[in-house]
Amino acid sequence: MRAKLRLSPDFPGLEEENDEGPEMRVPFIDLGMCSGCEGCVAACPQVFRRNRETGYMEVKSLDKFPEECVDEAAKNCPEKCIFWEEIY
């Protein structure tokens, strides 16, 4: 089971946790599991990219993430290292 990520209410754009569920879901790459194959980039280039400075895969900063695209990248990831994190 993945841990839920809770950010401070002072974080821009997010409100305190409520009973209605998460404010948003964001993709997360477990870099300890990631092989850097770039399959996520091939499946969903609007969300994933390789950071040129660090060489690691990363999630782009977006206001909203296309769920079908991210789900496809996660489903086809050979290392199974792409997850959704819920932000409250």
C-alpha positions in Angstrom: 0.0 0.0 0.0 1.4 3.4 -1.0 1.5 6.2 1.6 -0.6 9.2 1.1 1.2 12.5 0.6 -0.2 15.4 2.6 1.2 18.8 2.0 0.9 21.8 4.3 -2.2 24.0 3.8 0.3 26.8 3.1 1.4 25.0 -0.1 0.1 27.1 -3.0 -3.0 25.8 -4.7 -3.9 23.2 -2.1 -6.3 23.3 0.8 -6.5 21.4 4.0 -7.5 17.7 3.9 -11.3 17.2 3.7 -13.7 14.3 3.8 -14.3 14.5 0.1 -11.0 12.8 -0.8 -7.7 14.0 -2.2 -7.4 17.5 -3.8 -5.5 15.9 -6.7 -3.5 12.9 -7.8 0.0 13.2 -9.1 2.2 10.6 -10.8 5.2 9.5 -8.9 8.3 7.6 -10.1 10.1 5.5 -7.5 13.7 6.3 -8.7 15.1 3.4 -6.7 13.2 1.0 -8.9 13.5 2.9 -12.2 15.9 1.5 -14.8 15.7 4.7 -17.0 14.3 2.9 -20.0 12.2 5.9 -21.0 9.1 3.7 -21.6 7.1 6.3 -19.7 8.3 9.0 -22.0 7.3 6.9 -25.1 3.8 6.2 -23.6 3.1 9.7 -22.1 5.6 12.4 -23.2 3.3 15.2 -21.9 3.9 14.0 -18.4 7.3 12.2 -18.2 10.8 13.3 -19.2 14.5 12.6 -18.5 16.1 15.4 -16.5 19.2 16.4 -18.5 21.2 17.5 -15.5 20.6 14.5 -13.2 19.9 11.8 -15.9 16.9 10.6 -13.9 13.3 10.3 -15.1 10.9 12.9 -13.7 7.3 14.0 -13.8 6.7 17.4 -15.4 5.0 20.1 -13.3 1.4 20.3 -14.5 -1.9 21.6 -13.1 -3.7 18.4 -14.1 -2.4 15.0 -15.3 -4.1 13.0 -18.0 -5.1 9.8 -16.1 -5.4 7.5 -19.2 -1.9 8.5 -20.4 -0.3 8.0 -17.0 -2.1 4.7 -16.4 -0.8 3.5 -19.7 2.7 4.4 -18.8 2.4 2.7 -15.4 0.9 -0.4 -16.9 3.7 -0.8 -19.4 6.6 0.1 -17.1 8.9 -2.9 -16.9 10.0 -2.0 -13.4 6.5 -1.2 -12.1 7.9 2.0 -10.6 5.1 4.5 -11.6 2.4 5.2 -9.0 -0.3 7.7 -8.3 0.1 9.8 -5.1 -2.9 11.5 -3.5 -2.3 15.0 -2.3 -4.6 16.3 0.4 
